[in-house]
Amino acid sequence: MNILFLDQFSEIGGAQRGLLDVLQAVEERGWKAHVLIPGGGPLVEQLLARGVAVDEIPCGPYQSGSKSPSDFLRFAFDVRRQIRVIRDLVSRTTFDLIYVNGPRLLPAAAIASERRLPVLFHLHSHINQRYAVRLARWCSGRADVTVVACSRSAAGSVAGIVPLERVHVIVNGIAEIPFRQRAFNGDWCIGMVGRISPEKGQIEFLKAVAVLRAEFPNIRFLICGAPLFAMDRYFDQVCTEARGLNVEFLGWREDVASVFAELDVLVVPSKQEAMGRVLVEAFSAGVPVVAFPVGGIPEVIANDETGFLVQPATPEALAVKLRELLTGDPKRLRAVAANARRAWEEHHTLASYQATITDLMWRLVSDRRAERERAAPPQHT
């Protein structure tokens, strides 16, 4: 089987790490992969190092959130060029499936597939903006699009857009991060891990730190991550908010396991989150998670069982919850960490995730081949 992968970014965020996991599973099954990706960057470097065929496809960049008129014009121009790139590659190589790892490339994939190839769209976020909803509906009508959503919450954002039978919820799985039993009564380290952007809530975290710093002067706070996808302005705001606080910025780290080895509590104060790989990474590592109950997070975290959900979702409430844990019985945190580790073992391993994704790919391709055989004229002898 030969699969064409499309990704809208060449930097590595959570969705791109998921793509690398899927590519590993594809390679292990003996299938072939070809990736179209915009420009150069860390993701391209990793793909080439693994011997994956890579070509460039134009895509952006665009500003995050609401788009400007110039973004829309550039997007329309990009789609025409993307269609040409995909059609040219498909004309030269026989593919069985197009895997789209981001909504910006879905229109071009839908048009270029010409209904001859099944399109698998991996939805890592919610589709909320009106223009995005209209575009997704058009793509679903234009091509045979199947959606893999990372949570029921994300799947709900395409309800009524994509037929229910073509939407599959496959929750993120991750490779094991070694579990470490923590004392939870000594020198504390509390932090965030992930992309630095407004929806991830670094400023909300820092506002909570400001409330706690006088009462707990010896706690080490850290933020691990980088302002990917043109988020430099927000990063400047985060740095300003952190002035005078005992907060260490680790930057982008590939050795995520070593970062979790330092942490006692992970804070996830996201304003919107379809699911978040960092949750199950913390589960595996034995790091209790304190999070706002937004999007798909409550699907992963059972409050007071596998983590802690903060309501209302405010910096003040977050500070109250952290103070409660810092001054409470360590047995409570140890029990939650053990429960979370079991949840990772039962629901979020990388092997289970990879098997479910590749099984779906095989079914889609097999169904399409069966359709072609039924539609083919009978052979006369």
C-alpha positions in Angstrom: 0.0 0.0 0.0 1.2 3.5 -0.9 0.0 6.5 1.2 0.4 10.2 0.4 0.7 12.3 3.6 0.0 16.0 3.7 1.0 18.3 6.6 0.5 22.1 6.8 3.5 22.7 9.0 7.2 21.9 8.9 7.7 22.7 12.6 6.9 20.0 15.1 3.8 20.4 17.3 1.6 17.8 18.8 -0.1 17.0 15.4 3.3 16.5 13.7 4.5 14.2 16.5 1.4 12.2 15.9 2.2 12.1 12.2 5.6 10.7 12.9 4.0 8.0 15.0 1.6 7.1 12.2 4.5 7.0 9.7 6.4 4.6 12.0 3.4 2.3 12.0 3.1 2.5 8.2 6.8 1.6 7.8 6.4 -1.4 10.2 3.6 -2.7 8.1 5.7 -2.6 5.0 3.7 0.2 3.4 5.2 3.1 1.5 4.9 6.7 2.4 5.4 10.0 0.6 5.0 13.4 2.4 4.1 16.8 1.0 5.1 19.6 3.5 5.7 23.3 3.2 9.3 24.4 3.1 12.1 23.2 5.3 12.2 22.8 9.1 12.6 20.3 11.9 9.8 18.0 10.6 11.4 17.8 7.2 14.8 17.0 8.7 13.3 14.2 10.8 11.5 12.7 7.8 14.6 12.8 5.6 16.6 11.2 8.3 14.2 8.3 8.4 14.4 7.9 4.6 10.9 9.1 3.9 10.2 10.7 0.5 9.5 14.4 0.9 8.4 17.1 -1.5 7.3 20.7 -0.9 3.8 22.0 -1.1 2.9 25.7 -0.7 0.9 26.6 2.5 0.9 29.9 4.3 2.0 31.1 6.7 -1.1 32.6 8.0 -1.8 34.5 11.2 -3.3 32.4 14.0 -7.0 32.8 15.0 -9.2 35.0 12.9 -7.8 35.5 9.4 -7.2 38.8 7.6 -8.4 39.5 4.1 -4.9 39.0 2.8 -4.8 35.6 4.5 -7.9 34.6 2.6 -6.5 35.8 -0.7 -3.2 34.0 -0.1 -5.0 30.9 0.9 -7.1 30.9 -2.3 -3.9 31.3 -4.4 -2.2 28.5 -2.4 -5.0 26.0 -2.9 -4.7 26.3 -6.7 -0.9 25.6 -6.5 -1.5 22.8 -4.0 -3.9 21.1 -6.3 -1.3 21.2 -9.1 1.4 19.7 -6.8 -0.8 16.9 -5.6 -2.2 16.1 -9.1 1.3 16.1 -10.6 2.5 13.6 -7.9 -0.5 11.4 -8.2 -0.1 11.3 -12.0 3.4 9.9 -11.6 2.9 7.6 -8.6 0.1 5.2 -7.7 -1.3 6.0 -4.3 -4.0 4.1 -2.4 -4.9 6.8 0.2 -4.4 10.5 1.0 -3.8 11.3 4.6 -4.4 15.0 5.5 -2.8 16.1 8.8 -4.3 19.6 9.0 -7.4 21.4 7.7 -5.5 23.9 5.5 -4.6 21.2 3.0 -8.0 19.5 3.0 -9.6 21.5 0.1 -6.7 20.7 -2.2 -6.7 17.1 -1.3 -10.5 16.9 -1.8 -10.3 18.4 -5.3 -7.1 16.5 -6.4 -8.4 13.1 -5.2 -11.2 13.4 -7.8 -13.1 10.7 -5.8 -10.6 8.1 -7.0 -8.7 8.0 -3.7 -10.1 7.9 -0.2 -9.1 10.9 1.9 -8.4 10.4 5.6 -8.5 13.7 7.5 -6.9 13.7 11.0 -8.7 16.3 13.1 -6.5 17.4 16.0 -8.5 20.5 16.9 -12.0 21.9 16.8 -13.6 23.3 13.7 -15.3 26.4 15.1 -14.9 29.4 12.7 -17.7 29.8 10.3 -15.6 29.9 7.2 -13.8 26.7 8.3 -17.1 24.9 8.9 -18.3 25.8 5.4 -15.1 24.7 3.9 -15.1 21.4 5.7 -18.7 20.8 4.6 -17.8 21.5 1.0 -14.8 19.2 1.2 -16.9 16.4 2.6 -19.4 16.8 -0.3 -16.6 17.1 -2.9 -14.6 14.0 -1.9 -14.8 10.7 0.0 -13.5 12.2 3.3 -13.2 10.1 6.4 -12.4 11.9 9.7 -10.3 10.7 12.5 -10.9 12.9 15.5 -8.7 12.9 18.6 -11.6 13.2 21.0 -15.4 13.1 21.1 -15.3 16.9 21.6 -13.4 17.4 18.3 -15.7 14.9 16.5 -18.7 17.0 17.7 -17.3 20.0 15.8 -17.9 18.1 12.5 -21.3 16.8 13.4 -23.7 17.6 10.6 -20.7 18.3 8.3 -19.4 14.8 7.7 -21.7 11.8 7.8 -21.6 10.2 11.3 -20.5 6.8 9.8 -17.4 8.4 8.4 -16.2 10.0 11.7 -14.0 7.8 14.0 -12.7 8.9 17.4 -9.2 7.6 18.0 -7.6 9.1 21.1 -3.9 9.9 21.1 -1.5 7.3 22.3 2.2 7.8 23.1 5.3 5.9 23.7 6.1 5.0 27.3 7.7 7.6 29.4 9.2 5.9 32.5 7.1 6.1 35.6 8.7 7.6 38.7 7.2 7.5 42.2 7.3 11.0 43.7 7.3 12.0 47.4 5.2 15.1 46.9 6.4 16.6 50.2 9.8 18.1 49.4 11.2 20.4 46.8 8.3 20.9 44.3 8.6 21.5 40.6 5.4 22.6 38.8 5.3 23.5 35.2 3.8 23.5 31.7 5.0 21.5 28.7 4.0 22.3 25.1 3.6 24.9 22.4 3.6 28.5 23.7 0.4 30.1 22.3 -2.6 32.0 23.7 -4.9 28.9 23.6 -2.5 26.9 25.8 -2.8 29.4 28.7 0.8 30.2 29.7 -0.3 33.7 30.9 -3.0 32.1 33.0 -0.4 29.8 34.6 1.9 32.8 35.3 -1.0 34.7 37.0 -1.5 31.7 39.3 2.2 31.6 40.0 2.1 35.3 41.0 -0.6 34.4 43.6 1.4 31.5 45.0 5.0 32.9 45.0 4.8 34.7 48.4 3.4 31.7 50.2 5.7 29.1 48.5 9.0 30.9 47.7 11.0 27.7 47.2 8.8 26.1 44.6 10.5 25.8 41.1 8.2 26.7 38.3 9.0 26.0 34.7 7.6 26.5 31.2 8.9 24.0 28.5 8.1 24.8 24.9 8.5 27.3 22.1 6.4 29.8 20.2 5.8 27.7 17.1 3.7 28.7 14.2 4.4 32.5 14.3 3.5 33.1 18.0 6.5 35.4 18.8 4.2 38.3 19.9 2.5 36.1 22.4 5.8 34.8 23.7 6.9 38.4 24.3 3.7 38.9 26.4 4.5 35.7 28.4 8.1 36.9 29.1 6.7 40.2 30.3 4.2 38.5 32.6 7.0 36.3 34.0 9.2 39.1 35.2 9.9 38.9 38.9 8.6 35.4 39.2 10.6 32.3 39.9 9.9 30.8 36.5 12.5 29.0 34.3 12.0 28.8 30.5 13.4 25.6 29.1 12.7 26.3 25.5 12.0 23.6 23.0 13.1 20.1 24.2 13.2 16.9 22.3 13.9 14.9 25.4 10.4 15.2 26.8 11.0 12.2 29.2 13.7 14.1 31.0 11.5 17.1 31.4 8.7 15.0 33.0 11.3 13.4 35.3 11.8 16.8 36.8 8.1 17.6 37.3 5.9 16.9 40.3 2.8 18.5 38.8 1.8 19.4 35.2 -0.5 22.3 34.7 -2.7 22.5 31.5 -4.6 25.7 31.7 -5.7 25.6 28.0 -8.6 27.8 26.8 -9.3 25.3 24.1 -8.0 21.8 23.7 -9.3 19.0 21.5 -7.3 16.5 23.6 -3.6 17.1 24.1 -0.8 14.5 24.0 0.9 16.1 27.0 -1.9 14.7 29.2 -1.2 11.1 28.5 2.6 11.8 28.5 2.1 12.9 32.1 -0.1 9.8 32.8 2.7 7.5 31.7 5.4 9.4 33.7 3.4 9.5 37.0 3.0 13.3 37.0 -0.4 14.4 38.3 -2.2 16.8 35.9 -4.1 20.0 37.0 -6.2 21.2 34.0 -9.1 23.4 33.0 -12.0 21.2 31.9 -12.2 22.4 28.3 -12.7 20.5 25.0 -11.7 16.9 25.2 -9.7 17.2 28.5 -12.6 15.8 30.6 -12.8 12.8 28.3 -9.2 11.9 29.4 -9.1 13.1 33.0 -11.5 11.8 35.7 -11.5 14.5 38.4 -9.8 13.4 41.6 -9.1 10.0 40.0 -6.6 10.4 37.2 -6.1 14.1 37.6 -7.6 17.4 38.8 -10.1 19.6 36.9 -10.2 23.3 37.9 -13.5 25.1 37.9 -14.0 27.9 37.1 -11.2 28.0 34.5 -9.5 31.1 36.0 -5.9 31.8 37.3 -7.4 32.4 40.7 -9.1 29.0 40.9 -5.9 27.4 39.5 -3.9 28.9 42.3 -6.4 27.7 44.9 -6.2 24.1 43.5 -2.4 24.1 43.5 -2.3 25.4 47.1 -4.7 22.7 48.1 -2.4 20.0 46.6 0.8 21.6 47.9 -0.6 21.6 51.5 -2.6 18.4 51.3 -1.9 14.7 51.9 0.8 13.4 49.5 -1.1 10.0 49.4 -3.8 11.7 47.4 -1.3 12.7 44.7 0.3 9.3 44.7 -3.0 7.6 44.2 -3.9 9.9 41.3 -0.5 9.3 39.7 -1.0 5.5 40.0 -4.5 5.6 38.5 -3.3 7.8 35.6 -0.5 5.3 34.8 -3.1 2.5 34.7 -5.2 4.6 32.4 -2.2 5.1 30.0 -1.6 1.3 30.0 -5.2 0.5 29.2 -6.1 3.3 26.8 -3.2 5.4 25.5 -0.3 3.2 24.5 1.5 4.0 21.2 1.1 0.4 20.0 -2.7 0.5 20.4 -3.0 3.9 18.8 -0.9 2.9 15.8 -2.8 -0.4 15.3 -6.1 1.4 15.3 -5.1 4.1 12.8 -3.4 1.6 10.4 -6.4 -0.8 10.6 -8.7 2.0 9.6 -6.4 2.9 6.7 -6.5 -0.7 5.5 -10.3 -0.8 5.7 -10.7 2.3 3.7 -8.4 1.1 0.9 -9.9 -2.4 0.9 -13.4 -1.0 0.7 -12.4 1.3 -2.3 -10.7 -1.7 -4.1 -13.9 -3.7 -3.6 -16.0 -0.9 -5.0 -13.8 -0.8 -8.1 -14.0 -4.5 -8.6 -17.8 -4.4 -8.4 -18.0 -1.5 -10.9 -15.5 -3.1 -13.3 -17.1 -4.6 -16.5 -17.2 -8.4 -16.5 -14.3 -10.0 -18.2 -15.3 -12.3 -21.1 -13.3 -15.4 -22.0 
